[in-house]
Amino acid sequence: MSTEMDVSKFGIQPEDEFPHAFSEDHADWNESYFFDWYDATGSNAGHCRIGWHPVQKRVLFWLYLFNGSEWFVIEENRLPFSELQLGKVEDSNSTVVDEANCHKKAFAYQGWGLEFSYQPKQLLRTGELHVKGFARVLSGARQGMIKAVELTLNVTAQGPAYSRGGGSVDGHTAQGFSTDRYEQPTQSHCQMIIDGECRELKVRGERDHSWGPRPWDMGWQFFVVNNEHFSLCATQVMIPEWPLINMGYYHAHGGEMENLNENTEFNLQFNADDPTQAVSGSFSLNCDSGRKIQGVIEVISGTEIDITHTFASPHRTEYRRSLIRCRFDDGSESIGWLECNRESD
């Protein structure tokens, strides 16, 4: 896909690739980047999230890799914020933002056997995520072992950075500070090295960048499908004492992004006892254009992620990421991700 798209169509600017100023008045201020990906068969996949709570002075780093039979994880939730190197935009009012900043890393960390970084190249169009460290095997014949892993993900955007704007959700804004988020469908070249075995992969997925006060005391469902024909992202957020929040897009490649409307429905059944088969069910999504997308969800595999420490009163929830196969009502199939967080029984 051409990288000459209108990347700022939804109000996100090229300089938003880089970290933002934060408010000392918000202990829950969180800036984060995540990347997820999978190959066409669902045999290889991954999820990486880098987030920092600057007032809490800590960095959260998650890497999950799936090789078709095993899950590998690096999960660090208390890395020192002082050791994270953050990039800063120069000449943000210039017409040559790319040229002035394409050599800069948005963030980088290195120490004690772990390194990770993201370097934007063409802002909001291309970039490179790199991770190197040691992961624990969560499942399979080598369960419990520690193995060396290295990941290079060369990302190319397939659409504009999608945003509904900073919004006005209670607790998610800060007076005098930029607070926003965007999602973007991606197509990437992935080099995944696990215990010396190198796989070169063509993958698709989604990336996200969010900044502002981010209380975690809520439930959500985040649904992503990206194939050779279209990209789809649907999010539901359940905040106590707020109406259900629906947001997302449908993007036929080569066409315009279409907003999903409030008539988004998930009919999901949860399996509390098995994170590898955490959820099943169906979905019905509706666009402002009148387009309707329906289908059923089957889990290929999945894992549980630790966010106990993020809540105002730390406790366990069922926070699972599932690699899924979607069977659409038109007879087509596609791989995707479904992330769910809900209070545990």
C-alpha positions in Angstrom: 0.0 0.0 0.0 1.2 3.5 -0.7 2.7 5.4 2.1 1.5 8.7 0.7 -1.9 8.5 2.4 -3.3 11.4 4.4 -1.9 10.1 7.7 -3.4 13.0 9.7 -6.9 12.5 8.5 -8.2 11.9 12.0 -6.3 14.8 13.7 -3.2 12.9 14.7 0.0 14.7 13.7 3.4 13.2 12.6 5.0 14.5 15.8 2.5 12.3 17.8 4.8 9.4 16.9 7.0 10.6 19.8 6.4 10.8 23.6 4.4 13.6 25.1 4.6 15.9 28.1 2.9 14.5 31.2 1.2 16.0 34.1 2.7 15.5 37.6 -0.8 15.8 39.0 -1.9 12.4 37.6 -0.3 9.4 39.2 -2.1 7.2 36.6 -0.6 9.0 33.7 0.4 6.3 31.2 1.9 6.7 27.8 2.1 3.4 25.8 2.8 1.9 22.5 1.7 -1.6 21.5 2.2 -3.7 18.4 0.5 -7.0 17.6 0.9 -9.3 14.6 0.2 -12.7 13.1 0.9 -14.6 9.9 -1.9 -15.6 7.5 -2.3 -19.1 9.0 -2.1 -18.1 12.7 1.0 -20.3 13.2 3.2 -17.4 14.3 2.1 -14.3 16.3 3.1 -11.8 18.8 2.1 -8.9 21.0 4.5 -6.2 22.5 3.5 -3.4 24.8 5.8 -0.7 26.1 4.2 1.7 28.6 5.4 4.1 31.2 3.9 5.6 34.4 6.2 8.6 34.8 4.7 9.8 38.1 5.0 6.2 39.5 8.6 6.2 38.0 8.2 2.8 36.3 8.0 1.2 32.9 5.9 -1.7 31.8 7.2 -4.0 29.1 5.4 -7.1 27.7 6.5 -9.3 24.9 4.5 -12.4 24.0 5.6 -14.7 21.1 3.7 -17.7 19.7 5.4 -20.2 17.4 2.5 -22.5 16.8 3.0 -24.7 19.8 4.6 -22.6 22.5 4.1 -19.2 24.1 7.2 -17.2 25.2 7.0 -14.2 27.6 9.0 -11.4 28.8 7.0 -9.4 31.4 8.6 -6.6 33.3 6.3 -4.2 35.2 8.7 -2.3 37.4 11.6 -1.2 35.2 13.0 2.2 36.3 11.6 5.1 34.3 14.9 6.9 34.8 16.6 4.4 32.5 14.1 4.8 29.6 15.4 7.1 26.9 12.6 9.1 25.2 12.9 10.8 21.9 11.8 14.4 21.3 10.5 16.0 18.2 12.5 18.8 16.6 11.0 21.4 14.1 7.4 20.1 14.7 6.1 23.2 12.8 8.3 22.5 9.9 7.2 20.9 6.6 10.1 18.5 6.9 9.2 16.8 10.2 10.2 13.4 8.7 13.6 14.6 7.7 14.3 16.2 11.0 13.3 13.3 13.1 13.5 10.0 11.2 16.9 9.2 12.7 15.5 9.5 16.3 14.1 6.6 18.4 10.8 7.3 20.1 12.0 5.3 23.1 14.8 3.0 24.0 15.9 0.9 26.9 19.0 -1.3 27.5 20.2 -3.0 30.6 20.5 -6.3 32.5 19.9 -8.6 29.6 16.9 -6.7 28.0 16.9 -4.1 25.3 14.0 -2.7 23.3 13.4 0.3 21.1 11.1 1.8 18.5 12.4 4.0 15.7 9.9 5.8 13.5 11.2 6.2 9.9 8.5 7.9 7.8 6.3 9.3 10.6 3.0 7.6 11.0 3.9 5.4 8.0 6.9 3.2 8.7 9.1 2.2 11.7 11.1 -0.5 13.3 10.5 -2.2 16.7 13.4 -4.2 18.1 13.5 -6.4 21.2 16.3 -8.6 22.5 16.2 -10.5 25.8 15.4 -13.8 27.6 11.8 -15.2 27.7 10.2 -17.9 29.8 8.4 -20.7 28.0 4.8 -20.7 29.1 3.5 -23.8 27.3 4.7 -26.9 25.4 7.5 -29.4 25.9 9.9 -26.8 27.1 7.5 -25.2 29.6 9.3 -23.3 32.4 12.6 -23.0 30.5 14.3 -19.6 29.8 15.2 -19.1 26.1 17.0 -16.2 24.3 14.7 -14.3 21.9 15.1 -11.5 19.5 12.5 -9.7 17.5 12.7 -7.1 14.6 9.4 -5.8 13.3 9.5 -3.5 10.3 6.1 -1.9 10.3 4.3 -0.3 7.4 1.0 1.5 8.0 -2.0 0.4 5.9 -4.2 3.3 6.8 -4.3 6.6 8.6 -3.7 6.8 12.4 -7.3 6.4 13.5 -8.6 8.5 16.4 -11.9 9.7 17.7 -10.0 12.6 19.4 -8.9 13.3 22.9 -12.5 12.7 24.1 -14.1 13.7 27.4 -14.2 10.4 29.3 -14.0 11.1 33.0 -10.4 10.6 34.3 -8.8 10.3 30.9 -8.0 14.0 30.3 -5.7 16.6 31.9 -6.1 20.4 31.6 -3.3 22.0 29.6 -1.9 18.7 28.3 -2.4 16.7 25.1 -4.3 13.4 25.8 -5.3 11.2 22.9 -4.8 7.8 21.4 -4.7 6.2 17.9 -4.9 2.8 16.3 -3.4 1.9 13.0 -3.5 -1.2 10.8 -0.1 -2.5 9.8 1.6 -4.9 7.5 5.1 -5.9 8.6 8.2 -7.9 7.9 9.0 -9.9 11.1 12.2 -11.6 12.0 11.6 -13.7 15.1 14.6 -15.6 16.6 13.8 -18.1 19.4 16.6 -20.2 20.9 18.7 -19.7 17.8 15.8 -20.6 15.3 15.1 -17.7 13.0 11.8 -17.2 11.2 11.3 -14.6 8.5 7.6 -13.8 8.4 5.1 -11.6 6.5 2.6 -10.5 9.1 -0.4 -8.2 9.6 -1.8 -6.6 12.7 -2.4 -3.4 14.6 -0.4 -0.8 16.5 -1.6 1.6 19.2 -0.2 4.8 20.8 -2.0 6.3 23.8 -1.1 9.1 26.3 -2.8 10.7 29.2 -4.3 9.7 32.6 -5.3 6.1 32.1 -7.2 4.5 35.1 -7.3 0.7 34.6 -10.3 0.1 36.7 -12.6 -0.9 33.9 -13.5 -3.7 31.6 -12.9 -3.9 27.9 -12.9 -5.9 24.7 -10.5 -5.1 21.8 -11.0 -6.9 18.5 -8.7 -6.7 15.6 -8.8 -8.4 12.1 -6.4 -7.5 9.3 -6.2 -9.4 6.0 -5.4 -8.8 2.4 -8.9 -7.3 1.8 -9.7 -5.2 4.9 -8.7 -4.1 8.4 -11.1 -4.0 11.3 -10.8 -2.7 14.8 -13.6 -2.7 17.4 -13.3 -1.7 21.0 -15.9 -1.8 23.8 -15.1 -0.1 27.2 -17.0 -0.7 30.3 -16.4 2.1 32.9 -18.3 1.9 36.2 -21.2 4.4 36.2 -20.7 5.2 32.5 -22.7 4.0 29.4 -21.0 1.4 27.3 -18.4 3.0 25.0 -18.1 1.7 21.4 -15.4 2.8 19.0 -13.6 1.5 16.0 -13.3 1.4 12.2 -13.7 -0.8 9.1 -11.1 -0.1 6.3 -11.3 -1.8 2.9 -7.8 -1.5 1.6 -7.7 1.1 -1.1 -10.8 2.7 0.3 -11.7 5.1 3.1 -11.9 4.2 6.8 -15.5 3.9 8.0 -16.5 4.6 11.6 -18.2 1.8 13.5 -21.3 3.2 15.2 -22.8 2.5 18.7 -24.6 -0.6 17.4 -21.7 -2.9 18.1 -22.5 -6.2 19.8 -20.4 -9.0 21.1 -22.0 -12.2 22.3 -19.1 -13.9 24.1 -18.8 -16.9 26.4 -15.8 -16.8 28.7 -13.8 -19.8 30.0 -12.2 -18.7 33.3 -10.3 -21.9 33.8 -8.2 -21.9 30.6 -6.4 -18.8 29.3 -5.4 -20.7 26.1 -9.1 -21.1 25.2 -10.5 -18.1 27.0 -13.4 -17.0 24.9 -15.8 -17.9 22.1 -18.8 -16.3 20.6 -20.1 -14.0 17.9 -20.0 -10.4 16.8 -22.2 -8.0 14.9 -20.6 -4.7 13.9 -22.3 -1.8 12.1 -20.7 1.2 10.3 -22.1 4.7 9.9 -22.1 3.9 6.1 -24.7 1.1 6.7 -22.1 -1.7 6.3 -22.7 -4.7 8.6 -20.0 -7.2 9.6 -21.0 -10.4 11.4 -19.3 -13.6 12.3 -18.2 -16.1 14.9 -14.9 -16.3 16.9 -12.8 -19.4 17.5 -9.6 -19.3 19.6 -6.4 -20.7 18.2 -4.5 -20.1 21.4 -4.0 -17.4 24.0 -2.5 -16.3 27.3 -3.2 -14.3 30.4 -1.3 -11.1 31.1 -0.6 -9.7 34.6 -2.1 -6.3 35.2 -2.8 -6.8 38.9 -0.4 -3.9 39.8 -2.2 -1.3 37.6 -5.4 -1.0 39.6 -6.0 1.6 42.3 -6.4 -1.4 44.7 -4.2 -4.1 43.1 -6.1 -7.3 42.4 -6.4 -10.0 39.7 -8.7 -9.7 36.8 -9.1 -12.0 33.8 -6.9 -10.1 31.3 -6.4 -12.4 28.3 -5.1 -12.0 24.8 -6.4 -14.6 22.3 -5.2 -15.3 18.8 -8.4 -16.0 17.0 -9.9 -17.3 13.7 -13.0 -15.4 12.6 -15.6 -17.0 10.3 -17.6 -14.3 8.7 -21.2 -14.6 7.5 -20.1 -14.2 3.9 -18.1 -17.4 4.2 -14.7 -15.9 4.4 -12.2 -16.5 7.3 -9.4 -14.4 8.8 -7.0 -14.5 11.7 -7.1 -11.8 14.3 -6.8 -10.9 18.0 -9.3 -10.5 20.8 -8.2 -8.9 24.0 -10.6 -9.0 27.0 -10.4 -7.7 30.6 -13.1 -8.5 33.1 -13.4 -9.0 36.8 -12.6 -12.6 37.8 -15.3 -14.8 39.3 
